[in-house]
Amino acid sequence: MKLSKDEVAHLAELARLKLDESQIDKMTAEVGSILEYVESIQKVDVAGVEPFSMPAKSQGFRPDEAFDCDDLTRELILENFPGRAGDLLAAPGVFSNPKN
């Protein structure tokens, strides 16, 4: 499956990537190559092959643990973070539209 330059430029915009014309040309070829490989994998006959799954517990996930830091470290983090809302770190929304 080949993608057009316009499709690659649209994907780059959705991913919030700034690509110049040479990068779009390169990505058009590379993404096309990846999609062709995926198409070839999809042709593999897997009839009779048992699905494999592994429960999350056996993958060794660790629980999140909150920890305290000293005031100096905390203030350094807050000072060096680009966005700040009071004592909170402000980051752009994942689903917000960048054009608005």
PyRosetta script that sets phi, psi and omega in degrees:
from pyrosetta import init, pose_from_sequence

init()
pose = pose_from_sequence("MKLSKDEVAHLAELARLKLDESQIDKMTAEVGSILEYVESIQKVDVAGVEPFSMPAKSQGFRPDEAFDCDDLTRELILENFPGRAGDLLAAPGVFSNPKN")
pose.set_psi(1, 126.1)
pose.set_omega(1, 179.3)
pose.set_phi(2, -106.0)
pose.set_psi(2, 144.4)
pose.set_omega(2, 175.9)
pose.set_phi(3, -106.8)
pose.set_psi(3, 149.0)
pose.set_omega(3, 175.5)
pose.set_phi(4, -82.4)
pose.set_psi(4, 165.7)
pose.set_omega(4, 176.8)
pose.set_phi(5, -61.3)
pose.set_psi(5, -37.7)
pose.set_omega(5, 179.5)
pose.set_phi(6, -63.2)
pose.set_psi(6, -39.5)
pose.set_omega(6, 179.0)
pose.set_phi(7, -66.5)
pose.set_psi(7, -40.6)
pose.set_omega(7, 178.7)
pose.set_phi(8, -66.9)
pose.set_psi(8, -40.7)
pose.set_omega(8, 177.7)
pose.set_phi(9, -63.3)
pose.set_psi(9, -38.2)
pose.set_omega(9, 178.3)
pose.set_phi(10, -66.5)
pose.set_psi(10, -43.9)
pose.set_omega(10, 177.2)
pose.set_phi(11, -60.3)
pose.set_psi(11, -41.2)
pose.set_omega(11, 178.9)
pose.set_phi(12, -62.8)
pose.set_psi(12, -40.1)
pose.set_omega(12, 178.5)
pose.set_phi(13, -64.8)
pose.set_psi(13, -42.1)
pose.set_omega(13, 178.1)
pose.set_phi(14, -62.2)
pose.set_psi(14, -35.6)
pose.set_omega(14, 179.9)
pose.set_phi(15, -86.1)
pose.set_psi(15, 3.3)
pose.set_omega(15, -179.8)
pose.set_phi(16, 57.9)
pose.set_psi(16, 42.7)
pose.set_omega(16, 176.5)
pose.set_phi(17, -104.9)
pose.set_psi(17, 137.1)
pose.set_omega(17, 175.9)
pose.set_phi(18, -100.1)
pose.set_psi(18, 107.1)
pose.set_omega(18, -179.4)
pose.set_phi(19, -113.9)
pose.set_psi(19, 136.2)
pose.set_omega(19, 173.2)
pose.set_phi(20, -85.5)
pose.set_psi(20, 178.5)
pose.set_omega(20, -173.3)
pose.set_phi(21, -60.5)
pose.set_psi(21, -40.6)
pose.set_omega(21, -179.6)
pose.set_phi(22, -67.4)
pose.set_psi(22, -36.5)
pose.set_omega(22, 178.1)
pose.set_phi(23, -69.5)
pose.set_psi(23, -36.4)
pose.set_omega(23, 177.1)
pose.set_phi(24, -64.0)
pose.set_psi(24, -42.4)
pose.set_omega(24, 177.1)
pose.set_phi(25, -59.3)
pose.set_psi(25, -45.7)
pose.set_omega(25, -179.3)
pose.set_phi(26, -64.0)
pose.set_psi(26, -45.9)
pose.set_omega(26, -179.5)
pose.set_phi(27, -66.0)
pose.set_psi(27, -33.6)
pose.set_omega(27, 177.6)
pose.set_phi(28, -59.6)
pose.set_psi(28, -45.5)
pose.set_omega(28, 179.0)
pose.set_phi(29, -67.8)
pose.set_psi(29, -44.3)
pose.set_omega(29, -176.4)
pose.set_phi(30, -68.6)
pose.set_psi(30, -44.7)
pose.set_omega(30, 179.3)
pose.set_phi(31, -66.0)
pose.set_psi(31, -38.9)
pose.set_omega(31, 176.3)
pose.set_phi(32, -59.9)
pose.set_psi(32, -41.4)
pose.set_omega(32, 178.3)
pose.set_phi(33, -63.8)
pose.set_psi(33, -41.8)
pose.set_omega(33, 178.9)
pose.set_phi(34, -64.1)
pose.set_psi(34, -44.8)
pose.set_omega(34, -179.5)
pose.set_phi(35, -64.8)
pose.set_psi(35, -37.2)
pose.set_omega(35, 176.1)
pose.set_phi(36, -63.6)
pose.set_psi(36, -39.4)
pose.set_omega(36, 178.0)
pose.set_phi(37, -64.5)
pose.set_psi(37, -42.6)
pose.set_omega(37, 178.4)
pose.set_phi(38, -62.2)
pose.set_psi(38, -40.5)
pose.set_omega(38, 177.9)
pose.set_phi(39, -61.6)
pose.set_psi(39, -39.4)
pose.set_omega(39, 179.6)
pose.set_phi(40, -67.5)
pose.set_psi(40, -35.7)
pose.set_omega(40, 177.6)
pose.set_phi(41, -67.0)
pose.set_psi(41, -36.9)
pose.set_omega(41, -179.1)
pose.set_phi(42, -65.2)
pose.set_psi(42, -19.2)
pose.set_omega(42, -179.7)
pose.set_phi(43, -82.1)
pose.set_psi(43, -10.4)
pose.set_omega(43, -178.6)
pose.set_phi(44, -67.3)
pose.set_psi(44, 131.6)
pose.set_omega(44, 179.2)
pose.set_phi(45, -78.6)
pose.set_psi(45, 115.0)
pose.set_omega(45, 179.9)
pose.set_phi(46, -113.1)
pose.set_psi(46, 17.0)
pose.set_omega(46, 178.3)
pose.set_phi(47, -61.3)
pose.set_psi(47, 131.7)
pose.set_omega(47, 178.9)
pose.set_phi(48, 86.2)
pose.set_psi(48, -2.3)
pose.set_omega(48, 178.8)
pose.set_phi(49, -89.5)
pose.set_psi(49, 125.4)
pose.set_omega(49, -179.6)
pose.set_phi(50, -71.1)
pose.set_psi(50, 135.3)
pose.set_omega(50, 175.1)
pose.set_phi(51, -63.7)
pose.set_psi(51, 146.6)
pose.set_omega(51, 179.6)
pose.set_phi(52, -114.7)
pose.set_psi(52, 130.3)
pose.set_omega(52, 174.7)
pose.set_phi(53, -140.9)
pose.set_psi(53, 155.8)
pose.set_omega(53, -179.1)
pose.set_phi(54, -131.7)
pose.set_psi(54, 126.5)
pose.set_omega(54, 178.4)
pose.set_phi(55, -61.3)
pose.set_psi(55, 148.3)
pose.set_omega(55, -177.5)
pose.set_phi(56, -58.2)
pose.set_psi(56, -34.5)
pose.set_omega(56, -178.1)
pose.set_phi(57, -59.4)
pose.set_psi(57, -38.2)
pose.set_omega(57, -176.3)
pose.set_phi(58, -77.7)
pose.set_psi(58, -8.1)
pose.set_omega(58, 178.6)
pose.set_phi(59, -85.1)
pose.set_psi(59, -5.2)
pose.set_omega(59, 174.4)
pose.set_phi(60, 77.7)
pose.set_psi(60, 32.5)
pose.set_omega(60, 175.8)
pose.set_phi(61, -65.2)
pose.set_psi(61, 141.3)
pose.set_omega(61, 178.3)
pose.set_phi(62, -103.9)
pose.set_psi(62, 148.2)
pose.set_omega(62, 176.2)
pose.set_phi(63, -73.0)
pose.set_psi(63, 147.6)
pose.set_omega(63, 174.9)
pose.set_phi(64, -69.7)
pose.set_psi(64, 138.3)
pose.set_omega(64, 179.3)
pose.set_phi(65, -126.9)
pose.set_psi(65, 126.4)
pose.set_omega(65, 175.2)
pose.set_phi(66, -80.0)
pose.set_psi(66, 143.1)
pose.set_omega(66, 177.0)
pose.set_phi(67, -139.4)
pose.set_psi(67, 153.0)
pose.set_omega(67, 179.8)
pose.set_phi(68, -89.7)
pose.set_psi(68, 150.1)
pose.set_omega(68, 172.4)
pose.set_phi(69, -128.0)
pose.set_psi(69, 162.2)
pose.set_omega(69, -178.0)
pose.set_phi(70, -72.3)
pose.set_psi(70, 164.3)
pose.set_omega(70, -175.3)
pose.set_phi(71, -61.7)
pose.set_psi(71, -38.1)
pose.set_omega(71, -179.2)
pose.set_phi(72, -64.4)
pose.set_psi(72, -46.7)
pose.set_omega(72, 178.6)
pose.set_phi(73, -61.2)
pose.set_psi(73, -44.0)
pose.set_omega(73, 179.6)
pose.set_phi(74, -60.7)
pose.set_psi(74, -45.2)
pose.set_omega(74, -178.9)
pose.set_phi(75, -67.3)
pose.set_psi(75, -37.7)
pose.set_omega(75, 176.8)
pose.set_phi(76, -62.9)
pose.set_psi(76, -42.0)
pose.set_omega(76, 178.0)
pose.set_phi(77, -62.7)
pose.set_psi(77, -47.5)
pose.set_omega(77, -178.9)
pose.set_phi(78, -63.3)
pose.set_psi(78, -39.6)
pose.set_omega(78, -179.6)
pose.set_phi(79, -67.4)
pose.set_psi(79, -33.6)
pose.set_omega(79, -174.8)
pose.set_phi(80, -92.8)
pose.set_psi(80, -6.5)
pose.set_omega(80, 178.9)
pose.set_phi(81, -81.8)
pose.set_psi(81, 135.1)
pose.set_omega(81, -174.0)
pose.set_phi(82, -65.5)
pose.set_psi(82, -31.2)
pose.set_omega(82, 179.9)
pose.set_phi(83, -120.1)
pose.set_psi(83, 138.6)
pose.set_omega(83, -176.7)
pose.set_phi(84, -145.2)
pose.set_psi(84, 134.0)
pose.set_omega(84, 174.3)
pose.set_phi(85, -123.9)
pose.set_psi(85, 92.1)
pose.set_omega(85, -175.1)
pose.set_phi(86, 67.4)
pose.set_psi(86, -124.1)
pose.set_omega(86, 177.3)
pose.set_phi(87, -95.4)
pose.set_psi(87, 13.1)
pose.set_omega(87, -179.4)
pose.set_phi(88, -107.8)
pose.set_psi(88, 150.3)
pose.set_omega(88, 175.8)
pose.set_phi(89, -85.9)
pose.set_psi(89, 124.7)
pose.set_omega(89, -178.1)
pose.set_phi(90, -101.1)
pose.set_psi(90, 126.8)
pose.set_omega(90, 179.0)
pose.set_phi(91, -125.4)
pose.set_psi(91, 152.0)
pose.set_omega(91, 179.0)
pose.set_phi(92, -64.3)
pose.set_psi(92, 147.9)
pose.set_omega(92, 179.0)
pose.set_phi(93, -66.4)
pose.set_psi(93, 143.5)
pose.set_omega(93, -179.2)
pose.set_phi(94, -69.0)
pose.set_psi(94, -37.3)
pose.set_omega(94, -175.0)
pose.set_phi(95, -103.1)
pose.set_psi(95, 10.5)
pose.set_omega(95, 179.3)
pose.set_phi(96, -78.9)
pose.set_psi(96, 151.8)
pose.set_omega(96, 179.8)
pose.set_phi(97, -86.3)
pose.set_psi(97, 118.8)
pose.set_omega(97, -174.9)
pose.set_phi(98, -67.4)
pose.set_psi(98, -15.9)
pose.set_omega(98, -178.1)
pose.set_phi(99, -84.0)
pose.set_psi(99, -13.0)
pose.set_omega(99, -179.5)
pose.set_phi(100, -85.1)
pose.dump_pdb("model.pdb")
